[in-house]
Each structure stands twice: as C-alpha cells, then as structure tokens.
Amino acid sequence: MWQEEHLKWLNYKDLDHNLYLELQTKSEKELEDMFYTTLSFGTGGMRGILGPGINRLNIYTIRRANNGLAQYLIHTYEEKDLSRGVVIAHDNRHMSKEFARESAKVLGAYGIKSYLFTDLRPTPELSFSVRHLNALAGIVVTASHNPPNYNGYKIYDEYGCQYTPRYADQIIEYVNNTGDIFAIKTKSIEELEKKSLIEYIDEDIDKAYLDLVKSITINKDTPKPIKIVFTPLHGTSGYLGLRLLNEEGYHVFPVEEQMINDPNFPTVKVPNPEEKDAFEYAIRLGKKTKAELLIATDPDADRLGIAVLHNADYILLSGNQTGALLIYYILNEKQKQNILPDKGVVFNTIVTSDLGAKIARSFGMDVISTLTGFKFIGEQARYLESEDREFVFGYEESYGYVIDDGVRDKDSLQAILMISEAANYYLVNENKTLYDKLLEVYEEFGYYYEGLKNIHLLGKEGQEQISRIMDFFRNNPLTKINNHPIVKIEDFELSERYINNKVETIDLDKSNVLKYYLDDESWFVLRPSGTEPKLKIYAGVIGLSLEDSVRKVSELLDSVNDIVRKVD
C-alpha cells in the first residue's frame, strides 16, 4: 500500500530537508500519485516530476537507479573492465547537476570510475563520449523537452546507444532488488577525487565531438550567404551549436534571450521545437534580420526543429518533412560526387512517414523500420558493423536525426549542420528555399503527410485509462474507418501481424503499439508514450495534393480520436 511507503519516507530521520517540507504540503491524492508505483524505464529512460516519493525524481530514486546500473555492470563485466568507467553528462534542469554527481557517488561506492562533465552538455555528445573514451556505459540527466518540473535519467551501453529492452530489463531487475532505498551506499565527491574515481572532462571531448560533426559536410566549398537564426531554447546546445555554425562560416544570429541556461524556460510555454510557440522569439529575430532559416533545438539538444522563410513568411516544417529533405539532399549530393555507398541503409521507425523511405529506395538504399525510440536505430547501426552495408541516415518523426553513427542517438548538432548546408546549397545554386525543394520532392514522390494527436491522461487514473483504451482496440479489432477497410493490423505487443485472415510473426522487440493500415495507403498508430502521461495517435496518408493530404490526415485523426473518447 502506498501509505506504508509514504510513512517510511516521512519517518526517515535523514530525509532531505526540502523533500520533507514538500511532503507536508501535499493532498492525499497527490501523495498517492507520489507513492503508488515506482518510476519505470520507457522509450527514453526514466523520466518524471521532481519531488519526494518513489514515483518522483529525487536523490534517492536517482541513487536507486544507479545502484541497479552498478549491479548490472559488476555482474556483466569482469572486474578488470570496470576501470573503463561510466561517462556522465547533464542538462540545464533543476537538480540535473546534483543528480549527475549523485550518480558518480553511487558508482564510486562500487569502485566504478566516472568521467564527469563539469557543466551541461548535449545528449548526443554523451553518446559520442562513451565510445570515444571506451567507457562501459553512459548516463545523461535530462528530461528533454518536458515542462520545468520534470527531470530524467537515461543510460547508454558501451556502444553509445540507449539500452534496449533486453538489457534495460536486466538493469530494472537489479533496481527492483535494491532493497531499502535509504541504505544505498555513496562516497563523497572528495573521496572519489582522492581515489581517482572521478575524472572531469570538457574541452578535449568537445573538440573531438565537433570534429565528428563537421566530418558529415558534403559541399564544404559552397559560398555561405545564408542568414540563420539559432536558439537552444535555454538548453545545452547554446555553446556548441553556436560555435559549430560560426566555425563552419555561417552567418548566424543567436536568440540572446534564449541563450541563457535557465531551468524555468521563461520565454516559452514548453521548450519543444515541435511546437510553433517555441519559435516566437526566433521568428521575431528572423524578421528583423531577414534570415532565411530558423533553427531551434530542445534543451538536451537531441531534437531539431526548423522554420523556413518562404514568400515573406516563416513556414515550420515537421520532423517528417525535414527528414525527407535531409535524405534527398544527402543521397542526391553524394550520388553527384560518386560517394553514395552501393549498400547503404536508411533507418526510420514504424510511425515515420513513408516519404523518406520512398526517396531512399529510389537511390538504391535499403530501408529498415524499427520500433519507436532512437535506441532501436542505434542498435541496428551497431549490427551493420559486422555486415558489408553502410549506415547512411537514421531518423524519426519526432524531430530526431543522425547522419554519422559515431553518435548512436539522435543528434541535433549533426542536423543543424546538414540542414544549414542544404538550405544554403539550394539558395546559392538554385535560388530556392527548403520549402521550394520540399514541394519538388512532393511532386516527384507523392504528397505524403502525417499528423499526431496527443491525449493527455495524468496520474494513476490516466495510466489506467490508457490501458483500457489499448485493451479495447485489441479486443475489438476495427474492420473499417472513414469508409475505408482495414487491410492489415500489426500488434507489436503480441508480435503479430494480421493480414488476409492470416497471422504472421513480427521480428521486433515487444512494445505496446498497434498499427492499422487502410486500403488507400493510409495508416494510423496507437502508442502510449514511454516518457510522458499521454496516449499518442499517429496517422499518415497520401493525397492528390498537399491540401488534400492535410485534410485526409485531419479526418483520420479525428475519427480515431472519436473512438478513443468513447472507451469507458
């Protein structure tokens, strides 16, 4: 019962004073939500609201997570390998630096060394650093684009990739077997420094990481008249993102109000480059400077959003549209220079647009779709090392891209550089905007368009409602929607595909996701978020024009949502 756990915290004599005071102010319903369950690892690791309780992020739940990771490393690797250590980075959020240090203190108590960034760093740099330093694992303390009262904890394997379920489940088992959350041993930072169990890392890693990012350039010698507005939305790309663009010779205007590392994100409603509101300051500066391209990254700098000046207005592109443009530019320009690999692979996810895949295949690339979550793309990239195929590009609809798999996660800095190069190249050589080019791509490959509807369902009741919705769709298979027959259903939880009254096996990790295919090449997906309290409805269509596609995807999302709302 949650009340017993609550009393345990309340009566712990050494409880952090601020957490103790916060417990005094909560209602019974709030206390239940804090203690009824423990935070779990989803597609993006462990993420939750800051505060006291086992269902919140605090120094004790962070210690518990690190205790599980330490146990996993000790039982997985030989003792001599533990000296390879763990790289730890953090973002700009409340308690991020403290949680990073707590992580080192727990690992150090087990004799495991930590490479600790002394200040905030982008998540993709953490992924790069793990392999660069030949470390055993990596940790980044971040809640990505969540609201200010959230934080999170993501862990990476020795290949720089977030742990996939088969390994994360082992770590979770060690976490669950930790025992008394208040009895986890730690060492002080001073002790760890004396025993050389902490090594501080900064500029050398920055330079090595930026060298990797710069290596993706295709048309390096093109003149650069393009003007770019850049905002890190108060987050971790502020220093390195601006440095990258400047060192590569771009004329960049930073949004000064958002270059400040502020954990309260005072200039945005939500620090998410997927949202139009996040571009308010960038658009204002763009109009003042007449910039052709606006770039925004999320606070931990793995996602990138862009807006393009077109006919005197700024048009925000979706993650699918940006991904399609990047694929087209990379493959087309490499083909021109005869550097396109014979056996290249482009990776996307099961909720990504079909447009990018169609473009990739037209250039002779293989396309592999993974489950949602970039860790699955990172895992597939590692598998290519033993094959004669080459990683070319990986992306997902939620604004994540990677070009060089020296980073095994989505990387906004790589995306910053490549989208800036593409926008500049088309401006100089064709006098076209990225939006002009997107319309050409649609004309050649089809008017694919996608949409997403988020249904926020908070707390314990919300999680129960999400379960009821998913159960309803599983137990009542749809046969038709919007007068279109359902021709195929994929249930990734059961690893089954239903088509023509036959059942096929899906060879992917299990995930609580349902995908429905319609007879007109449209599709929709139901997926509970792995990091936020919401159900996601994705939809993709192909229409006769862009306007037709926009209308069709809106109608499809509305129809699915109507069914969802009727579930008791």
N, C-alpha and C positions, 0 to 999 in steps of 0.2 A: 504494500500500500504506500502511496506517495507520502502520506502523513508521517510515516516512520522515518523516511529519508529526510523529510523536512526537519523533524525534531533532531535528527542526528547532526545536521548542519547547524541548527540553532544552538545546540548544546556543545558544539566543538569549541573548546576554550581558546584555541589559537586561530580561529577563523579570521580571515582577512577582515579588518575593521569596516571597510567600505561595503563589503558584501553583507556583513552582519547588519549594518544600518539599513541597507536596501531591503533585506528580508522583513524588517519591521513595517515597511510601508505598503506591502502587497496584500491584495484581497485574496480570499480563499481560492477563487477561480484562477487568479494569476499564479498562486503558489502551486496549484495542481499542475498547471502547464509547465512550471519550472522543474517539477519532480516526478511526473508520471512516467517518464521514459528517459532514456539516455540518447544523446546526440549520436547519429549514425553517419557512416561514410556513404555519400551518394556519388553521382557522376563527377562532382567537383570536390570530393573530400568531405570534411566535417565543417559545417557552417551553421551559425546560429546567432541568436540575440545575446548580447553581453549581459552578464548578471550572475547572481547566485543560483545554484541548483545543478543537477546532473543533466538537465536539458538546456543548459546555457553554456556560453563560453566564459571561462574564468580560469584562474591559475591552476585550480585543482583538476578541472576537466582537461586542460592542456597537459598537465602532468600525467594524467591517466592515459591520454593518447600516446604520449612519448614513452611511457612505461611499456605499452604494448609494442611500439616500434622497436624499442631497445631489446625486448624479449625476442621478437621476431629476428632481429639481426644476429643476436647471440646464438639462437638455435639454427639459423640458416647458414651462417658463415663460420669458418674456422677462426680460432682466437687470433691468429696472426693477421687475419684480414681486417679485424676491427680497427686497426690503426689507420685504415683508409679514411675513416671518419664519415661525417654527415655534414652537408652544406646547409646553412640556414639563412633564409632571407625573410624580409617582412615588408609590408606596405605602410601606408601613412595613417592607418586607422587607430582609433582609441585602443590602447593596450597591445598594439602589434609588436612594438619593440620589447615590451615586458614579456609577452608570450614567446618571442624568439629566444630571449635569454632564459626563460624557464625551460624551454626545450633543451638548451645546452646544459642546463643544471641537472636535468634528469638523465640525459645521455651520459654526462660526465660521471655521474654516480655509478654507472656501469662500466666506466673506463673507456667509453667511446668518445673519440675526439670530435669536436665541432669546428667547422670553418664558418665563421660568423661575419656577415656583412655588418659594418658598424652603422650604416644608415639604410634608408629604404632603397630597394632595388626592384626592377621589373621582374615579374614571374618568369618570363622566358629566359632571362639571364640566369635565374636559378637552375632551370633545366639544362642550359648550356654548361653551367659551372660544375654540375655533378660529373659529367663525363670529362670535362677539361681537367678536373682535379683527381680523376679516378676514384671518386668517393663511393661509398657503399649505398648512400641514399641522399635524399634532399628533402628539406622542409621549407615551405613558404607560408607565412602567416598572412592571410588575406581573406577578405570577403568580396573581392572583385567589385562588382557594381551595385552591391546591396546598399540599403539605407545606412546612415551613420551609426545606428545602434547595433549593427551586426559586425561580427568578425568570423574568421575561419582558419582552417588548418589543412593544408594539402601536403601530401607526401609523395615522393618520387623515388623510383627504383634506381639501381646503379646505371641504367641506360638513359637516365634523364627523362623518363616517362612516368606519369602518374601510375600508381599501382592499379592494375586491372583486377576485377573481382576475385579471381582465383588466388591472388596473393593478398589483396586487401582483406579478404575473408579470414585469412590466417592471422593477420595483424589484429583484426577486430576480435578474434577469439582470445588472443593474448590480452587485449584491452579488457574484455569482459571478465577475464580470470584474474584481473589485477588485485581484487580484494578491497581492503579499506582505502578509499580514495585519499584519506588524510595521512596515510602511513607511507606514501611513496617517498623514497629517499632522493635527496638532491644534494648537490655540492655547490658551495658558493662560487661566484664568478672568480673571486680572488684565489680560491683553492685550485680551480681549473686552470687559471693562468699560471700558477706556480708549477703545476704538473704538466704543463704544455698540452692540456686537453682542450684548449681553445686557441685557434689561430684566426686573427682578424684579416679579412680580405676586402679589397676595394678596387683601386685603380688598375692593377695588373689584370684583374678579371674583366673590368670594364673594357679595356683596350682589346683584349683577346676576343671578347664577345662582339664588339663593334667591328672588328676586322672580319669576323664571320659574316655579320650582317652585310657589310659593304661588298663582300665577295659575290653576292647574288646579282649585282649590276650587269645588265646586258649591253645597253647602249651608253657607255660611260662618257663618250666624247661629244654627245649632243649638247649644243648650247642650252643654257638654262634661263630663259626669260620668265618662266612661270613664277607667279607670286602665290605663296602658300601661307595660310593662317593655321597655326598649330595650337592645340590645347590638350594638356594632360588631365583636365578636369580635376585639378588639385592632387593628382596622383603621381605614380612612380616614374613615368616616362618624361617628366618635366626636364630633367637634366640631360639624360642620354638621348632622348628624342630630338631635342633642340640641337644638341651637339652633333648628332648624326646628320641632320639636314644641313647645318652650317658647314660641317667638314666636307660634305659632298657638293657644296657650291650652290645650294638652293637659296633663293631669296625668301626668307621666312619671317613671318610676323607672329610672335607668341602672344597669346591672350594673357596679358600680365596678371589680371585679377585671378586667373585660374592656374597660374604657375606656382602659387603658394600651396605648400603641402598642408592642407587644412582638413582634419578628420571629420569636420562637420559639413563639408561640401556646401558652403554658404551660398554659392552662386547658381546652384542647380537644385531642382526638385529631387531628382535621382541621378547619380553620376554614371549614367549609362549612355554610351554613344549610339545605342539603338533608338533612343528617344529624341524626337525633334527638339524638345525643350533644352536638351543638353547643348545644342548648337546656338542658343540665343546670343551669347557673348561673341562667339566665333563669327556668326552672321553679321553682327553689328560691326566688328572689326573688318570683316571681309568687304563690306560695302564701302567702308572708309578707305581701304587700301586698294580696292578693285582687284582683290585676289581671285584667281581662277579656281583654287582648290582649298577647301577647308578640311582639316584633319582633326579628329578627336579620338583619344584613347581612353579606356576605362581605367580606374585607379590602380589596378595591378599590371596594366599595360600588356595584357594578352589579347584584348579585342580592339578593333579599329573601326571607326565609322567615318564616312566622308560625305561632303556636300560639294556639288559642282556648280560653278557659275555657268548658266545657260540662258541666253536671251534675257540678260539683266536680272535674273533671279537665281536663287540657290536651290538646287534640287538635291534632296537627300537620297542616297542610294541604299538599298537594302544589302544585307550580307550576301544574299544570293547573287544580286546584280554585281556587286564589287568582285565577288569570287569569279563570276563568269568573265568579267573584263580582265582580271588578272590571268586567268587561264588562257584566254585568247591572246593577250599581249605576249606572255611568256612563250607560248608554243609557236606563235607566228614569227616572233623575232628570232627565236632560236632556229627555226626552220630556215629563215633567210640567211643566217650565218652558218648553216650546216653544223650546228651543235645540238640539234634535237636528238635525244637518245633513241636508238632503234627499239628498245624495250623499256619505255618509260611508263610509270604508273602515276595516276592521279587518284587521290583518295577523297571521298566525301562521306556523309552519313545518311542514314535511312530517312532523315527528314529534310535533306538538302534538295535544292532544285535539280530537275533533270537537265536543265540547260547546260550547266558546266560539263556534265558527263557527255552530252551530245557533242559539244565543242571538242573535248579531249579525244573522243573516239574518232572524230573527223581528221585528227592529226596522227592517228595510229596509236594512241595511248591506250593502255588498259585502264579500266576504272574499277575501283574496289570501294564498296559501301560498307561502312561499319556501323555499329550502334552509336547512339548519341553520346558525346563525351570524347574530347580530343585524345584521351589516353588510349582509346582503341586505334586511332590513327597512328599514334606514336608506337604502339605495339606492332602494328603492321609494318611500319617503317623499319623496325629492327629486323623483322623476318626477311626483308629484302636483302639484308647484308649477306645472307647465305645463298642468294639467287643471282642470276645474271640480269635481273631487272633493276631499273634505277628510279629512285624517288624523284618526282618532278614537282608535285604540288599537293598540299592537303588543306582542306577547308571544311567549314560547317556553316550553316545558315546564320548562326548566332555571332557573326562578325569575327570569326577566328580563322587565321590563315597562317601557313608556314610554307616557305619555299625551299630553304636548305634544312635538312633534317639533322643538322648539328644541334638544332633545338628540337626536342621531341614533344613540343607543346605548341599551341597557337602563339604567334609572335607578332605583336603589333609593330615592333621596330622594323622587322623584315617587310611587313605590309606597308608601313609608312614609306620606306624607300622605294619599293616596287611600284606602288600606286602613284607616287610622285614622278617616278621615271616615265610611267605610261602616260600620265596626263601631260607631262612636258613634251614627250616624243610626239604625241598626236597634235599638240598645239604647234610645234615647230615644223613638223613635216607635212601635216595635212590641214592645218588651221582648223582643227576640230576639237571640241570638248570631249570629255569622257562620256557625257550623255549622248552626244552625236554618235560616238562609237558604239555605245550600248544599243541605240536604235538600229544601227547597221547590223549588229550581232543578232538582234531580234529578227530583222528582215531575212537574214541568211539561215538562221537555225530554228526559228519559231518563237511565237510570243508566249513564252513560259512565264508564269507569275505565281507568287506564293504569298501566303498570309499566315498570321499567327494570332490566336486569341488566348489570352491568359485568364484563367478563372481562379481568383484568389480565395483560398479556403483556409482560414487561420486556425491554429491551435489543434487540440486533440479532436474536437468536433470536425474540423476541416479535414484532418487526415482520415477520419472515419468516413466522411462523405466521399472523398476521393476514392477510397476502397470500394464503396458501394457503387460508384459510377463505373469503375473498371469492371466490377463483377457483373453489373447489368449488361454491359456491352458484350462480355464474354458469354454470358448465359442466354442472351437474346440476339443472336447474330443477325445483323442487318442484311437484307437482300436487295434493297433499293434505297436511293436517296436522290431527291430532286429529279425524279423520274428516270434516273439512270441506274441500271442494275449494278450491284456489287459483283465484280468478276473474280476477285481474289482477296483473301484476308490473311494477314500474317500476324501471328501471336508470338511475340518474342519471349514471353514468359514461359510458354509451353514449348517453344522452339518448333512450332508447327505452322505450315503454310497450307491453306485450304483453297483449292482451285479445281474446278470441274468435278466436284464431288470426290476429289482425291485429297489425301493428306501427304505432304512432303515434309522432310526434316529441314529446319533452318540451322545452318552450321555457324552460329554465333553464340556468344555468352548470353545467358538468360537475362532478360530485362523486362520490366513491367510496361510493355509498349504494345499497342495494337495499331496495325496499318491496314487501311481499306483502299482497294483500287477500284475505280469506276470504269465503265466501258468506253469513256471518251478520253482516256489517258489522264484523267484527274485522280487525285488521291487525297486521303486525309489520315491523320495520325492522332491518337490519344496517348499522352505520356505525362505521368506525374513528374514534376520537377524533382531532381535529385538534390537540389540545394536550397529551394525556396518553397514556402507553403502554397503551392498552386498546381492546378492541372493545366497542361498545355494542349491546345488543339492546333495542329499544323494542317495546312492544306496547300496543294499545288495543282495548277491547271495549265492548259494550253488553249489559247483562243485565236480568233481570226485577226485580232489587233490587240494592242496594249490595253485599250479601253475595254474591249470585250473580256480580256483576261482578268482585269481588275474587278469587273462586275461579277464574273463567274466565281472567283475565289471568295468574294464577299458573300455571295449567296450560299456557297458551300459551307463556309464557316458558320453562318447564321443557322443553317439547317441542322448542323451537328450540335451547335450550342442549344438549340431548341430541345433536342432530345436529352441532352445532359441536364438541362434545367428541370425536366420532368421526373428525374430519378429521385425517389424519396430517400 
